Structures are given as structure tokens and as C-alpha cells.
Amino acid sequence: MRRRAPHAVHNPAYAVVRLAGEITSENADRVADELRNALRPAVRTLEIDLQRVTFLDSNGARAFLPVLRPAQQHGIRLVVTHTSSEARSAFDRLGVTHLLDIHEGAMPDVG
């Protein structure tokens, strides 16, 4: 498993977390912590990049649940990019696809 690390870009209203490796029930709590830590007061859009994720099941996708409510309460748009069909299926099973802006490829223009 590779480390996942938040990576900020130049726009303080935009943050990106690039995840890598397998996301399972074993590391979902750590992933959830990293996602929560990216929800800073100035952030309006949080991109969660799954390009380097090699496995994500519905147990691992539960890592996204703790950020849904705070993001919604603070008007933060959650964008999931480079989403595999496996990841999209996991989000579907959890019933959260309507709360996430999901893209198979890269993030559309922010501006």
C-alpha cells in the first residue's frame, strides 16, 4: 500500500487529495482522516483523485462517508476524479453518487 497525501494547489478555495493503492476496511479510517483534514475553511471544492487507486470496494468507499455531511454543511463541492467502474459501483452500493460529482477522467475546469 502506498501512502496517500493531501496535495494543495495554488487556489486556496480548491484542494486535492490524491489517493493511491488499495482502499479497504483496513485503512478506511486513515483515508477518512486525510479527507476530513482537507476540508479547510477556505476550501470550496475538494477533488479526490483516484487515479492511483488499485482497489476500492464498498467497505473502503465508506471512508468517504465522514466528509459528506461537513462538506454539505459548508457548501464544499466534492469531486471524485479518475473513477474506475469498480469505484463507481462501490459508491452506487453505498447510495452516495448523488452527493459526489464523479468523473471517469480528470477534473473539469474549476473556473
C-alpha angles and dihedrals in degrees: 000000000000123000118262116216134184112244120196123207128208096272109081090205090060127063132175130201114196112204125198140185126011121341109201139146087278095065103020092105092055091047090049090052091052092049092048091049090057091059095093120167095254095049116109097165127035116191116201107198115204097177094117096039109116098185135016124167130175090270090056092042087062085080086078095058098078092057098048098078098042090046092051093045092052097040095248116158113223112210120185113198135190089024115180121214087251091056093045089051090052090052090047091053090052091049095233103115091104089058095051131064097225124195130179090211138027127325113282116238111299095206 
